[in-house]
Amino acid sequence: MSERAVSAPPDWWRQAACAGSDANWWTGDCPDRIQAVRICLGCPVREACLADGLANGDTGVVRGGVMLHRSRRRTEVIHLVCAQCGCQPVRFSRTYQGLYCGRRCSAIARSRRAADRRDGPVAGDHRRPGFR
């Protein structure tokens, strides 16, 4: 019977907000994913954690405030932070994952998209006219 060598965690890990937490709490089946993401958002080593997760091919876990998901060809990064305000976790349910933390941010984003369509292409916008 052989024992697998367990490597020591990287130096930044001691500063992680989740250090010492149950590792299962950070999986895709996390019962309170919003709380897990909030802990990630306040973590001082978020970037190092995400880089480590991507380098190690982690999948199905929250790392650096995002969910890492393995597709056929690559690891996809699923953003778990509001696309509008950037400081709150997105809304979740078993069948839905939103882009925004709530109705207010969703309405702001919707009104900005409408204003962009109304104003037309911006100078230097290389997309086809009328294509948005």
N, CA, C and O atoms as a GROMACS GRO file, in nm:
protein
  528
    1MET      N    1   0.084  -0.116   0.000
    1MET     CA    2   0.000   0.000   0.000
    1MET      C    3   0.090   0.124   0.000
    1MET      O    4   0.180   0.136   0.083
    2SER      N    5   0.064   0.214  -0.094
    2SER     CA    6   0.146   0.335  -0.102
    2SER      C    7   0.066   0.456  -0.059
    2SER      O    8  -0.055   0.464  -0.083
    3GLU      N    9   0.133   0.549   0.004
    3GLU     CA   10   0.068   0.672   0.047
    3GLU      C   11   0.097   0.782  -0.053
    3GLU      O   12   0.210   0.797  -0.100
    4ARG      N   13  -0.005   0.859  -0.084
    4ARG     CA   14   0.012   0.972  -0.173
    4ARG      C   15   0.070   1.088  -0.095
    4ARG      O   16   0.026   1.118   0.016
    5ALA      N   17   0.168   1.152  -0.152
    5ALA     CA   18   0.229   1.267  -0.086
    5ALA      C   19   0.131   1.384  -0.090
    5ALA      O   20   0.079   1.420  -0.195
    6VAL      N   21   0.108   1.443   0.025
    6VAL     CA   22   0.019   1.558   0.034
    6VAL      C   23   0.108   1.682   0.043
    6VAL      O   24   0.187   1.698   0.135
    7SER      N   25   0.091   1.770  -0.056
    7SER     CA   26   0.174   1.890  -0.056
    7SER      C   27   0.115   1.994   0.038
    7SER      O   28  -0.006   1.999   0.061
    8ALA      N   29   0.202   2.076   0.091
    8ALA     CA   30   0.158   2.182   0.181
    8ALA      C   31   0.083   2.288   0.101
    8ALA      O   32   0.116   2.312  -0.015
    9PRO      N   33  -0.018   2.351   0.161
    9PRO     CA   34  -0.090   2.456   0.088
    9PRO      C   35   0.003   2.574   0.060
    9PRO      O   36   0.099   2.596   0.133
   10PRO      N   37  -0.026   2.648  -0.046
   10PRO     CA   38   0.059   2.763  -0.079
   10PRO      C   39   0.055   2.868   0.034
   10PRO      O   40  -0.036   2.868   0.117
   11ASP      N   41   0.154   2.956   0.035
   11ASP     CA   42   0.164   3.057   0.140
   11ASP      C   43   0.041   3.147   0.149
   11ASP      O   44  -0.001   3.182   0.259
   12TRP      N   45  -0.017   3.183   0.035
   12TRP     CA   46  -0.132   3.273   0.037
   12TRP      C   47  -0.253   3.210   0.104
   12TRP      O   48  -0.342   3.281   0.151
   13TRP      N   49  -0.257   3.078   0.110
   13TRP     CA   50  -0.374   3.008   0.163
   13TRP      C   51  -0.402   3.043   0.310
   13TRP      O   52  -0.517   3.046   0.353
   14ARG      N   53  -0.297   3.070   0.386
   14ARG     CA   54  -0.315   3.106   0.527
   14ARG      C   55  -0.391   3.238   0.543
   14ARG      O   56  -0.454   3.260   0.647
   15GLN      N   57  -0.387   3.325   0.442
   15GLN     CA   58  -0.456   3.454   0.447
   15GLN      C   59  -0.598   3.446   0.391
   15GLN      O   60  -0.672   3.544   0.399
   16ALA      N   61  -0.636   3.333   0.335
   16ALA     CA   62  -0.768   3.319   0.272
   16ALA      C   63  -0.880   3.327   0.376
   16ALA      O   64  -0.868   3.275   0.486
   17ALA      N   65  -0.987   3.393   0.338
   17ALA     CA   66  -1.102   3.408   0.427
   17ALA      C   67  -1.168   3.274   0.458
   17ALA      O   68  -1.235   3.260   0.560
   18CYS      N   69  -1.151   3.176   0.370
   18CYS     CA   70  -1.214   3.045   0.389
   18CYS      C   71  -1.120   2.942   0.453
   18CYS      O   72  -1.160   2.827   0.471
   19ALA      N   73  -0.998   2.981   0.486
   19ALA     CA   74  -0.902   2.886   0.545
   19ALA      C   75  -0.964   2.821   0.668
   19ALA      O   76  -1.014   2.890   0.757
   20GLY      N   77  -0.961   2.691   0.673
   20GLY     CA   78  -1.015   2.617   0.786
   20GLY      C   79  -1.162   2.580   0.769
   20GLY      O   80  -1.217   2.509   0.853
   21SER      N   81  -1.227   2.628   0.662
   21SER     CA   82  -1.368   2.594   0.638
   21SER      C   83  -1.378   2.455   0.576
   21SER      O   84  -1.281   2.401   0.523
   22ASP      N   85  -1.498   2.398   0.584
   22ASP     CA   86  -1.526   2.269   0.522
   22ASP      C   87  -1.515   2.283   0.371
   22ASP      O   88  -1.584   2.366   0.311
   23ALA      N   89  -1.430   2.205   0.308
   23ALA     CA   90  -1.407   2.213   0.163
   23ALA      C   91  -1.533   2.184   0.082
   23ALA      O   92  -1.548   2.238  -0.027
   24ASN      N   93  -1.624   2.101   0.133
   24ASN     CA   94  -1.746   2.070   0.061
   24ASN      C   95  -1.839   2.191   0.047
   24ASN      O   96  -1.926   2.194  -0.040
   25TRP      N   97  -1.819   2.290   0.134
   25TRP     CA   98  -1.903   2.408   0.129
   25TRP      C   99  -1.882   2.489   0.002
   25TRP      O  100  -1.968   2.569  -0.034
   26TRP      N  101  -1.770   2.470  -0.065
   26TRP     CA  102  -1.734   2.549  -0.183
   26TRP      C  103  -1.767   2.479  -0.313
   26TRP      O  104  -1.732   2.529  -0.420
   27THR      N  105  -1.835   2.366  -0.307
   27THR     CA  106  -1.870   2.294  -0.429
   27THR      C  107  -1.996   2.351  -0.491
   27THR      O  108  -2.062   2.436  -0.431
   28GLY      N  109  -2.030   2.304  -0.610
   28GLY     CA  110  -2.150   2.349  -0.679
   28GLY      C  111  -2.277   2.312  -0.605
   28GLY      O  112  -2.382   2.373  -0.628
   29ASP      N  113  -2.271   2.212  -0.517
   29ASP     CA  114  -2.388   2.171  -0.440
   29ASP      C  115  -2.398   2.242  -0.306
   29ASP      O  116  -2.474   2.202  -0.218
   30CYS      N  117  -2.321   2.346  -0.289
   30CYS     CA  118  -2.318   2.421  -0.164
   30CYS      C  119  -2.459   2.464  -0.124
   30CYS      O  120  -2.530   2.524  -0.204
   31PRO      N  121  -2.500   2.432  -0.002
   31PRO     CA  122  -2.636   2.470   0.040
   31PRO      C  123  -2.656   2.621   0.053
   31PRO      O  124  -2.768   2.669   0.042
   32ASP      N  125  -2.549   2.695   0.075
   32ASP     CA  126  -2.560   2.840   0.089
   32ASP      C  127  -2.453   2.907   0.004
   32ASP      O  128  -2.359   2.967   0.056
   33ARG      N  129  -2.468   2.894  -0.127
   33ARG     CA  130  -2.367   2.944  -0.219
   33ARG      C  131  -2.350   3.096  -0.208
   33ARG      O  132  -2.239   3.146  -0.223
   34ILE      N  133  -2.458   3.168  -0.182
   34ILE     CA  134  -2.449   3.314  -0.170
   34ILE      C  135  -2.354   3.352  -0.056
   34ILE      O  136  -2.273   3.443  -0.071
   35GLN      N  137  -2.364   3.283   0.056
   35GLN     CA  138  -2.274   3.311   0.168
   35GLN      C  139  -2.130   3.276   0.131
   35GLN      O  140  -2.037   3.348   0.167
   36ALA      N  141  -2.111   3.167   0.059
   36ALA     CA  142  -1.976   3.128   0.016
   36ALA      C  143  -1.917   3.236  -0.075
   36ALA      O  144  -1.800   3.271  -0.062
   37VAL      N  145  -1.998   3.288  -0.167
   37VAL     CA  146  -1.949   3.393  -0.257
   37VAL      C  147  -1.919   3.521  -0.180
   37VAL      O  148  -1.821   3.589  -0.210
   38ARG      N  149  -2.001   3.554  -0.081
   38ARG     CA  150  -1.974   3.675   0.000
   38ARG      C  151  -1.841   3.664   0.072
   38ARG      O  152  -1.766   3.761   0.083
   39ILE      N  153  -1.811   3.545   0.122
   39ILE     CA  154  -1.682   3.524   0.187
   39ILE      C  155  -1.570   3.544   0.085
   39ILE      O  156  -1.469   3.608   0.115
   40CYS      N  157  -1.588   3.491  -0.036
   40CYS     CA  158  -1.488   3.508  -0.142
   40CYS      C  159  -1.469   3.655  -0.177
   40CYS      O  160  -1.356   3.700  -0.197
   41LEU      N  161  -1.578   3.730  -0.185
   41LEU     CA  162  -1.568   3.870  -0.224
   41LEU      C  163  -1.485   3.952  -0.127
   41LEU      O  164  -1.418   4.047  -0.167
   42GLY      N  165  -1.488   3.915   0.000
   42GLY     CA  166  -1.412   3.988   0.100
   42GLY      C  167  -1.272   3.933   0.123
   42GLY      O  168  -1.201   3.980   0.212
   43CYS      N  169  -1.233   3.835   0.046
   43CYS     CA  170  -1.105   3.768   0.067
   43CYS      C  171  -0.988   3.848   0.008
   43CYS      O  172  -0.997   3.896  -0.105
   44PRO      N  173  -0.880   3.864   0.084
   44PRO     CA  174  -0.765   3.940   0.035
   44PRO      C  175  -0.682   3.866  -0.070
   44PRO      O  176  -0.597   3.928  -0.134
   45VAL      N  177  -0.704   3.736  -0.088
   45VAL     CA  178  -0.621   3.660  -0.182
   45VAL      C  179  -0.707   3.599  -0.294
   45VAL      O  180  -0.675   3.492  -0.346
   46ARG      N  181  -0.813   3.668  -0.331
   46ARG     CA  182  -0.906   3.619  -0.432
   46ARG      C  183  -0.839   3.587  -0.565
   46ARG      O  184  -0.865   3.482  -0.624
   47GLU      N  185  -0.753   3.676  -0.612
   47GLU     CA  186  -0.687   3.657  -0.742
   47GLU      C  187  -0.594   3.536  -0.739
   47GLU      O  188  -0.592   3.458  -0.834
   48ALA      N  189  -0.519   3.520  -0.632
   48ALA     CA  190  -0.428   3.405  -0.620
   48ALA      C  191  -0.507   3.275  -0.614
   48ALA      O  192  -0.466   3.174  -0.672
   49CYS      N  193  -0.619   3.277  -0.546
   49CYS     CA  194  -0.704   3.157  -0.535
   49CYS      C  195  -0.758   3.117  -0.671
   49CYS      O  196  -0.756   2.999  -0.707
   50LEU      N  197  -0.808   3.215  -0.747
   50LEU     CA  198  -0.861   3.185  -0.880
   50LEU      C  199  -0.751   3.133  -0.972
   50LEU      O  200  -0.772   3.036  -1.045
   51ALA      N  201  -0.636   3.197  -0.970
   51ALA     CA  202  -0.524   3.152  -1.053
   51ALA      C  203  -0.484   3.009  -1.018
   51ALA      O  204  -0.455   2.929  -1.107
   52ASP      N  205  -0.482   2.978  -0.889
   52ASP     CA  206  -0.448   2.843  -0.844
   52ASP      C  207  -0.552   2.742  -0.890
   52ASP      O  208  -0.518   2.632  -0.934
   53GLY      N  209  -0.679   2.779  -0.880
   53GLY     CA  210  -0.786   2.690  -0.924
   53GLY      C  211  -0.780   2.661  -1.073
   53GLY      O  212  -0.800   2.548  -1.116
   54LEU      N  213  -0.751   2.764  -1.152
   54LEU     CA  214  -0.739   2.746  -1.297
   54LEU      C  215  -0.616   2.663  -1.332
   54LEU      O  216  -0.621   2.576  -1.419
   55ALA      N  217  -0.505   2.689  -1.264
   55ALA     CA  218  -0.381   2.614  -1.289
   55ALA      C  219  -0.395   2.466  -1.254
   55ALA      O  220  -0.337   2.380  -1.321
   56ASN      N  221  -0.472   2.437  -1.149
   56ASN     CA  222  -0.489   2.298  -1.106
   56ASN      C  223  -0.605   2.226  -1.173
   56ASN      O  224  -0.627   2.108  -1.148
   57GLY      N  225  -0.679   2.297  -1.258
   57GLY     CA  226  -0.791   2.236  -1.328
   57GLY      C  227  -0.909   2.204  -1.238
   57GLY      O  228  -0.986   2.112  -1.265
   58ASP      N  229  -0.924   2.281  -1.128
   58ASP     CA  230  -1.038   2.260  -1.040
   58ASP      C  231  -1.167   2.280  -1.116
   58ASP      O  232  -1.174   2.363  -1.206
   59THR      N  233  -1.269   2.205  -1.081
   59THR     CA  234  -1.398   2.218  -1.147
   59THR      C  235  -1.510   2.191  -1.049
   59THR      O  236  -1.497   2.109  -0.958
   60GLY      N  237  -1.622   2.262  -1.068
   60GLY     CA  238  -1.737   2.245  -0.981
   60GLY      C  239  -1.720   2.307  -0.844
   60GLY      O  240  -1.788   2.267  -0.749
   61VAL      N  241  -1.629   2.404  -0.833
   61VAL     CA  242  -1.604   2.468  -0.703
   61VAL      C  243  -1.602   2.619  -0.717
   61VAL      O  244  -1.577   2.673  -0.825
   62VAL      N  245  -1.630   2.687  -0.606
   62VAL     CA  246  -1.616   2.832  -0.600
   62VAL      C  247  -1.472   2.862  -0.566
   62VAL      O  248  -1.420   2.817  -0.463
   63ARG      N  249  -1.408   2.938  -0.652
   63ARG     CA  250  -1.269   2.981  -0.630
   63ARG      C  251  -1.256   3.125  -0.673
   63ARG      O  252  -1.293   3.159  -0.785
   64GLY      N  253  -1.205   3.211  -0.588
   64GLY     CA  254  -1.183   3.350  -0.624
   64GLY      C  255  -1.310   3.425  -0.660
   64GLY      O  256  -1.306   3.520  -0.738
   65GLY      N  257  -1.423   3.385  -0.605
   65GLY     CA  258  -1.549   3.453  -0.631
   65GLY      C  259  -1.619   3.410  -0.758
   65GLY      O  260  -1.718   3.472  -0.797
   66VAL      N  261  -1.571   3.305  -0.824
   66VAL     CA  262  -1.635   3.252  -0.944
   66VAL      C  263  -1.654   3.102  -0.929
   66VAL      O  264  -1.591   3.039  -0.844
   67MET      N  265  -1.740   3.045  -1.013
   67MET     CA  266  -1.757   2.899  -1.016
   67MET      C  267  -1.677   2.848  -1.135
   67MET      O  268  -1.693   2.897  -1.247
   68LEU      N  269  -1.593   2.751  -1.111
   68LEU     CA  270  -1.515   2.690  -1.219
   68LEU      C  271  -1.590   2.566  -1.266
   68LEU      O  272  -1.625   2.479  -1.187
   69HIS      N  273  -1.615   2.560  -1.397
   69HIS     CA  274  -1.692   2.450  -1.455
   69HIS      C  275  -1.615   2.396  -1.574
   69HIS      O  276  -1.573   2.473  -1.661
   70ARG      N  277  -1.596   2.267  -1.580
   70ARG     CA  278  -1.521   2.205  -1.688
   70ARG      C  279  -1.615   2.168  -1.801
   70ARG      O  280  -1.709   2.092  -1.780
   71SER      N  281  -1.590   2.221  -1.920
   71SER     CA  282  -1.664   2.182  -2.039
   71SER      C  283  -1.577   2.082  -2.116
   71SER      O  284  -1.472   2.041  -2.066
   72ARG      N  285  -1.619   2.045  -2.231
   72ARG     CA  286  -1.542   1.946  -2.309
   72ARG      C  287  -1.400   1.993  -2.340
   72ARG      O  288  -1.305   1.915  -2.333
   73ARG      N  289  -1.387   2.120  -2.373
   73ARG     CA  290  -1.258   2.168  -2.420
   73ARG      C  291  -1.178   2.250  -2.320
   73ARG      O  292  -1.056   2.259  -2.331
   74ARG      N  293  -1.248   2.310  -2.222
   74ARG     CA  294  -1.176   2.402  -2.134
   74ARG      C  295  -1.251   2.421  -2.003
   74ARG      O  296  -1.363   2.374  -1.987
   75THR      N  297  -1.187   2.491  -1.912
   75THR     CA  298  -1.253   2.528  -1.788
   75THR      C  299  -1.322   2.661  -1.809
   75THR      O  300  -1.259   2.759  -1.849
   76GLU      N  301  -1.451   2.664  -1.783
   76GLU     CA  302  -1.528   2.788  -1.797
   76GLU      C  303  -1.537   2.856  -1.662
   76GLU      O  304  -1.547   2.791  -1.557
   77VAL      N  305  -1.535   2.987  -1.665
   77VAL     CA  306  -1.548   3.067  -1.544
   77VAL      C  307  -1.689   3.124  -1.544
   77VAL      O  308  -1.725   3.202  -1.632
   78ILE      N  309  -1.768   3.087  -1.445
   78ILE     CA  310  -1.904   3.137  -1.431
   78ILE      C  311  -1.901   3.244  -1.323
   78ILE      O  312  -1.876   3.215  -1.206
   79HIS      N  313  -1.927   3.367  -1.364
   79HIS     CA  314  -1.921   3.478  -1.270
   79HIS      C  315  -2.036   3.471  -1.171
   79HIS      O  316  -2.152   3.453  -1.210
   80LEU      N  317  -2.005   3.486  -1.045
   80LEU     CA  318  -2.104   3.477  -0.939
   80LEU      C  319  -2.128   3.613  -0.873
   80LEU      O  320  -2.196   3.623  -0.771
   81VAL      N  321  -2.072   3.716  -0.934
   81VAL     CA  322  -2.085   3.852  -0.881
   81VAL      C  323  -2.168   3.933  -0.980
   81VAL      O  324  -2.155   3.916  -1.102
   82CYS      N  325  -2.250   4.021  -0.929
   82CYS     CA  326  -2.340   4.104  -1.010
   82CYS      C  327  -2.265   4.174  -1.122
   82CYS      O  328  -2.163   4.239  -1.099
   83ALA      N  329  -2.316   4.161  -1.245
   83ALA     CA  330  -2.254   4.224  -1.361
   83ALA      C  331  -2.270   4.375  -1.360
   83ALA      O  332  -2.197   4.446  -1.429
   84GLN      N  333  -2.366   4.426  -1.282
   84GLN     CA  334  -2.391   4.570  -1.276
   84GLN      C  335  -2.307   4.637  -1.167
   84GLN      O  336  -2.227   4.726  -1.196
   85CYS      N  337  -2.326   4.596  -1.042
   85CYS     CA  338  -2.258   4.665  -0.931
   85CYS      C  339  -2.122   4.603  -0.898
   85CYS      O  340  -2.034   4.672  -0.846
   86GLY      N  341  -2.105   4.475  -0.928
   86GLY     CA  342  -1.977   4.410  -0.906
   86GLY      C  343  -1.941   4.383  -0.762
   86GLY      O  344  -1.828   4.346  -0.732
   87CYS      N  345  -2.038   4.400  -0.670
   87CYS     CA  346  -2.002   4.382  -0.530
   87CYS      C  347  -2.097   4.290  -0.454
   87CYS      O  348  -2.079   4.270  -0.333
   88GLN      N  349  -2.196   4.234  -0.519
   88GLN     CA  350  -2.291   4.144  -0.454
   88GLN      C  351  -2.302   4.014  -0.532
   88GLN      O  352  -2.287   4.015  -0.655
   89PRO      N  353  -2.327   3.903  -0.464
   89PRO     CA  354  -2.348   3.776  -0.535
   89PRO      C  355  -2.475   3.782  -0.620
   89PRO      O  356  -2.571   3.850  -0.586
   90VAL      N  357  -2.473   3.709  -0.732
   90VAL     CA  358  -2.592   3.701  -0.817
   90VAL      C  359  -2.698   3.616  -0.749
   90VAL      O  360  -2.669   3.543  -0.655
   91ARG      N  361  -2.823   3.626  -0.798
   91ARG     CA  362  -2.932   3.546  -0.743
   91ARG      C  363  -2.924   3.404  -0.796
   91ARG      O  364  -2.888   3.381  -0.911
   92PHE      N  365  -2.958   3.308  -0.709
   92PHE     CA  366  -2.953   3.167  -0.743
   92PHE      C  367  -3.083   3.098  -0.707
   92PHE      O  368  -3.154   3.139  -0.615
   93SER      N  369  -3.112   2.995  -0.778
   93SER     CA  370  -3.211   2.895  -0.737
   93SER      C  371  -3.163   2.765  -0.799
   93SER      O  372  -3.058   2.762  -0.864
   94ARG      N  373  -3.235   2.659  -0.780
   94ARG     CA  374  -3.191   2.531  -0.838
   94ARG      C  375  -3.190   2.533  -0.990
   94ARG      O  376  -3.112   2.462  -1.053
   95THR      N  377  -3.276   2.615  -1.050
   95THR     CA  378  -3.289   2.616  -1.196
   95THR      C  379  -3.244   2.746  -1.261
   95THR      O  380  -3.248   2.757  -1.383
   96TYR      N  381  -3.202   2.844  -1.182
   96TYR     CA  382  -3.173   2.976  -1.237
   96TYR      C  383  -3.047   3.035  -1.174
   96TYR      O  384  -3.027   3.027  -1.053
   97GLN      N  385  -2.966   3.094  -1.257
   97GLN     CA  386  -2.854   3.174  -1.208
   97GLN      C  387  -2.858   3.305  -1.283
   97GLN      O  388  -2.844   3.307  -1.405
   98GLY      N  389  -2.877   3.413  -1.213
   98GLY     CA  390  -2.889   3.543  -1.275
   98GLY      C  391  -2.755   3.609  -1.299
   98GLY      O  392  -2.650   3.560  -1.258
   99LEU      N  393  -2.761   3.721  -1.368
   99LEU     CA  394  -2.643   3.804  -1.390
   99LEU      C  395  -2.634   3.916  -1.288
   99LEU      O  396  -2.528   3.977  -1.271
  100TYR      N  397  -2.746   3.942  -1.218
  100TYR     CA  398  -2.753   4.057  -1.128
  100TYR      C  399  -2.792   4.013  -0.988
  100TYR      O  400  -2.849   3.906  -0.967
  101CYS      N  401  -2.760   4.100  -0.891
  101CYS     CA  402  -2.787   4.068  -0.751
  101CYS      C  403  -2.932   4.092  -0.713
  101CYS      O  404  -2.980   4.037  -0.614
  102GLY      N  405  -3.003   4.172  -0.788
  102GLY     CA  406  -3.142   4.199  -0.756
  102GLY      C  407  -3.211   4.279  -0.865
  102GLY      O  408  -3.154   4.305  -0.971
  103ARG      N  409  -3.333   4.319  -0.836
  103ARG     CA  410  -3.414   4.391  -0.934
  103ARG      C  411  -3.357   4.528  -0.968
  103ARG      O  412  -3.364   4.571  -1.083
  104ARG      N  413  -3.301   4.595  -0.869
  104ARG     CA  414  -3.247   4.730  -0.894
  104ARG      C  415  -3.133   4.726  -0.996
  104ARG      O  416  -3.133   4.803  -1.092
  105CYS      N  417  -3.037   4.638  -0.976
  105CYS     CA  418  -2.924   4.629  -1.070
  105CYS      C  419  -2.971   4.580  -1.207
  105CYS      O  420  -2.919   4.624  -1.309
  106SER      N  421  -3.068   4.491  -1.210
  106SER     CA  422  -3.123   4.443  -1.336
  106SER      C  423  -3.189   4.558  -1.412
  106SER      O  424  -3.171   4.570  -1.533
  107ALA      N  425  -3.266   4.642  -1.342
  107ALA     CA  426  -3.332   4.756  -1.406
  107ALA      C  427  -3.230   4.858  -1.457
  107ALA      O  428  -3.247   4.914  -1.565
  108ILE      N  429  -3.125   4.883  -1.380
  108ILE     CA  430  -3.021   4.977  -1.422
  108ILE      C  431  -2.954   4.927  -1.550
  108ILE      O  432  -2.934   5.004  -1.644
  109ALA      N  433  -2.920   4.800  -1.553
  109ALA     CA  434  -2.855   4.742  -1.671
  109ALA      C  435  -2.947   4.748  -1.792
  109ALA      O  436  -2.904   4.780  -1.902
  110ARG      N  437  -3.075   4.718  -1.771
  110ARG     CA  438  -3.173   4.722  -1.880
  110ARG      C  439  -3.185   4.864  -1.936
  110ARG      O  440  -3.190   4.881  -2.058
  111SER      N  441  -3.190   4.965  -1.849
  111SER     CA  442  -3.202   5.103  -1.896
  111SER      C  443  -3.074   5.148  -1.968
  111SER      O  444  -3.082   5.225  -2.063
  112ARG      N  445  -2.959   5.102  -1.923
  112ARG     CA  446  -2.834   5.136  -1.993
  112ARG      C  447  -2.830   5.073  -2.132
  112ARG      O  448  -2.786   5.137  -2.228
  113ARG      N  449  -2.876   4.949  -2.144
  113ARG     CA  450  -2.880   4.885  -2.276
  113ARG      C  451  -2.975   4.961  -2.369
  113ARG      O  452  -2.944   4.980  -2.487
  114ALA      N  453  -3.089   5.003  -2.317
  114ALA     CA  454  -3.186   5.078  -2.397
  114ALA      C  455  -3.127   5.211  -2.441
  114ALA      O  456  -3.146   5.252  -2.555
  115ALA      N  457  -3.056   5.279  -2.352
  115ALA     CA  458  -2.992   5.406  -2.386
  115ALA      C  459  -2.884   5.386  -2.492
  115ALA      O  460  -2.870   5.468  -2.582
  116ASP      N  461  -2.809   5.277  -2.483
  116ASP     CA  462  -2.706   5.248  -2.583
  116ASP      C  463  -2.769   5.225  -2.720
  116ASP      O  464  -2.715   5.271  -2.821
  117ARG      N  465  -2.882   5.156  -2.725
  117ARG     CA  466  -2.950   5.132  -2.853
  117ARG      C  467  -3.005   5.263  -2.910
  117ARG      O  468  -3.000   5.285  -3.031
  118ARG      N  469  -3.057   5.348  -2.824
  118ARG     CA  470  -3.112   5.477  -2.866
  118ARG      C  471  -3.004   5.569  -2.922
  118ARG      O  472  -3.024   5.636  -3.022
  119ASP      N  473  -2.888   5.570  -2.856
  119ASP     CA  474  -2.780   5.661  -2.895
  119ASP      C  475  -2.709   5.614  -3.022
  119ASP      O  476  -2.641   5.694  -3.087
  120GLY      N  477  -2.723   5.488  -3.057
  120GLY     CA  478  -2.658   5.437  -3.177
  120GLY      C  479  -2.512   5.403  -3.153
  120GLY      O  480  -2.464   5.409  -3.040
  121PRO      N  481  -2.443   5.368  -3.260
  121PRO     CA  482  -2.301   5.330  -3.246
  121PRO      C  483  -2.216   5.446  -3.198
  121PRO      O  484  -2.239   5.562  -3.235
  122VAL      N  485  -2.121   5.416  -3.116
  122VAL     CA  486  -2.027   5.514  -3.062
  122VAL      C  487  -1.910   5.526  -3.158
  122VAL      O  488  -1.872   5.428  -3.222
  123ALA      N  489  -1.852   5.646  -3.170
  123ALA     CA  490  -1.735   5.665  -3.255
  123ALA      C  491  -1.628   5.566  -3.216
  123ALA      O  492  -1.596   5.551  -3.097
  124GLY      N  493  -1.573   5.499  -3.312
  124GLY     CA  494  -1.471   5.399  -3.284
  124GLY      C  495  -1.529   5.260  -3.265
  124GLY      O  496  -1.454   5.163  -3.245
  125ASP      N  497  -1.661   5.248  -3.269
  125ASP     CA  498  -1.726   5.118  -3.256
  125ASP      C  499  -1.715   5.047  -3.390
  125ASP      O  500  -1.772   5.094  -3.489
  126HIS      N  501  -1.645   4.937  -3.396
  126HIS     CA  502  -1.615   4.870  -3.521
  126HIS      C  503  -1.718   4.765  -3.562
  126HIS      O  504  -1.702   4.696  -3.662
  127ARG      N  505  -1.825   4.755  -3.484
  127ARG     CA  506  -1.929   4.659  -3.521
  127ARG      C  507  -2.012   4.717  -3.635
  127ARG      O  508  -2.011   4.838  -3.659
  128ARG      N  509  -2.082   4.630  -3.703
  128ARG     CA  510  -2.168   4.675  -3.812
  128ARG      C  511  -2.275   4.769  -3.758
  128ARG      O  512  -2.325   4.748  -3.648
  129PRO      N  513  -2.313   4.872  -3.834
  129PRO     CA  514  -2.418   4.962  -3.791
  129PRO      C  515  -2.548   4.885  -3.768
  129PRO      O  516  -2.586   4.800  -3.848
  130GLY      N  517  -2.614   4.916  -3.660
  130GLY     CA  518  -2.740   4.849  -3.629
  130GLY      C  519  -2.723   4.714  -3.564
  130GLY      O  520  -2.822   4.652  -3.526
  131PHE      N  521  -2.602   4.665  -3.550
  131PHE     CA  522  -2.577   4.535  -3.490
  131PHE      C  523  -2.539   4.555  -3.345
  131PHE      O  524  -2.431   4.606  -3.317
  132ARG      N  525  -2.623   4.516  -3.254
  132ARG     CA  526  -2.596   4.533  -3.111
  132ARG      C  527  -2.625   4.406  -3.039
  132ARG      O  528  -2.609   4.398  -2.917
   0.00000   0.00000   0.00000
